[in-house]
């Protein structure tokens, strides 16, 4: 399965991103979008930084290595959350394209053999 999202800005395409996989598709895609729009990352950084993932079952917040600081983990656990490092090497995979000022910039996730191409 592959999930793709197109983000519009003033009615024009601004960002296209997607992720293959299973339950982490939505959180991977959303975090990539937020990394660009809210955190001001360039597209390559947005798809490459460590991620977190939570779903209903199991009710666990998973994170990648270096994905959460120790104080954040401790604060979440104090509030009753179960927080664990993800047992696999990574959470999801993402590719994205950002369109700004007539430039198209692609970001390919460093977690696998990925390519982002815009035309």
C-alpha positions as CSV (number, residue, x, y, z in Angstrom):
1,X,0.0,0.0,0.0
2,X,1.2,3.5,-0.7
3,X,-0.3,6.7,0.7
4,X,0.2,10.0,-1.0
5,X,-0.8,13.5,0.0
6,X,-0.9,16.7,-2.0
7,X,-0.7,19.9,0.1
8,X,-2.0,23.1,-1.5
9,X,-0.9,26.6,-0.7
10,X,-3.2,29.3,-2.1
11,X,-4.8,26.7,-4.3
12,X,-1.5,25.6,-5.9
13,X,0.5,22.4,-5.2
14,X,3.1,23.1,-2.6
15,X,4.1,19.7,-1.3
16,X,3.6,16.1,-2.4
17,X,4.6,13.4,0.0
18,X,4.0,9.7,0.5
19,X,4.9,6.6,2.4
20,X,4.6,2.9,1.7
21,X,4.0,0.4,4.5
22,X,1.4,-0.4,7.1
23,X,0.2,1.3,10.2
24,X,2.9,4.0,10.3
25,X,1.9,5.4,6.9
26,X,-0.3,8.2,8.3
27,X,2.0,9.3,11.1
28,X,5.0,9.2,8.7
29,X,3.3,11.3,6.1
30,X,1.9,13.8,8.7
31,X,5.2,14.2,10.4
32,X,6.9,14.9,7.1
33,X,4.3,17.6,6.3
34,X,4.6,19.2,9.7
35,X,8.4,19.1,9.6
36,X,8.2,21.4,6.5
37,X,5.3,23.6,7.3
38,X,5.5,24.0,11.1
39,X,9.2,23.3,11.8
40,X,10.6,25.0,8.7
41,X,12.8,22.1,7.6
42,X,13.9,21.6,4.1
43,X,12.4,18.7,2.3
44,X,15.4,16.4,2.7
45,X,15.7,17.0,6.4
46,X,11.9,16.6,6.8
47,X,11.9,13.0,5.4
48,X,15.1,12.0,7.2
49,X,14.7,13.1,10.9
50,X,13.7,10.4,13.5
51,X,10.0,9.8,13.8
52,X,7.5,8.6,16.4
53,X,4.4,6.5,16.0
54,X,1.4,5.8,18.1
55,X,-1.8,3.9,17.3
56,X,-4.8,2.5,19.2
57,X,-3.6,-1.1,19.5
58,X,-1.0,-1.6,20.8
59,X,-1.4,1.6,22.9
60,X,2.3,2.3,22.9
61,X,4.2,5.4,21.7
62,X,7.1,4.0,19.6
63,X,10.1,6.2,18.7
64,X,13.2,5.8,16.6
65,X,16.7,6.0,18.0
66,X,17.3,9.7,18.9
67,X,13.6,10.3,18.2
68,X,12.8,11.5,21.7
69,X,14.9,13.0,24.4
70,X,15.1,11.2,27.8
71,X,13.2,14.0,29.6
72,X,10.3,13.8,27.1
73,X,10.2,10.0,27.6
74,X,10.2,10.4,31.4
75,X,7.5,13.1,31.3
76,X,5.3,11.0,29.0
77,X,5.7,7.9,31.3
78,X,4.8,10.0,34.4
79,X,1.5,10.8,32.6
80,X,0.8,7.1,32.1
81,X,2.0,6.6,28.5
82,X,3.9,3.5,27.5
83,X,7.0,4.7,25.5
84,X,9.3,2.3,23.8
85,X,12.0,2.4,21.2
86,X,10.7,0.8,18.0
87,X,12.0,-2.8,17.7
88,X,12.9,-2.4,14.0
89,X,15.6,-0.1,12.7
90,X,13.2,2.5,11.5
91,X,9.6,3.7,11.4
92,X,8.2,4.1,7.9
93,X,9.8,5.6,4.9
94,X,8.9,8.8,3.1
95,X,9.7,10.7,0.0
96,X,8.5,14.2,-0.7
97,X,8.6,17.1,-3.2
98,X,8.3,20.8,-2.3
99,X,7.4,23.4,-4.9
100,X,8.4,27.0,-4.2
101,X,9.1,30.0,-6.4
102,X,9.2,27.8,-9.5
103,X,11.7,25.4,-7.9
104,X,11.0,21.7,-7.4
105,X,13.0,20.1,-4.6
106,X,12.9,16.4,-3.8
107,X,13.7,14.6,-0.6
108,X,14.4,10.9,-0.5
109,X,14.3,9.1,2.9
110,X,17.7,7.9,4.0
111,X,16.1,4.8,5.6
112,X,16.1,2.9,2.4
113,X,16.7,2.9,-1.4
114,X,14.5,5.9,-2.2
115,X,14.2,8.5,-4.9
116,X,12.0,11.6,-5.1
117,X,11.5,13.0,-8.6
118,X,9.4,15.9,-9.8
119,X,8.7,17.0,-13.3
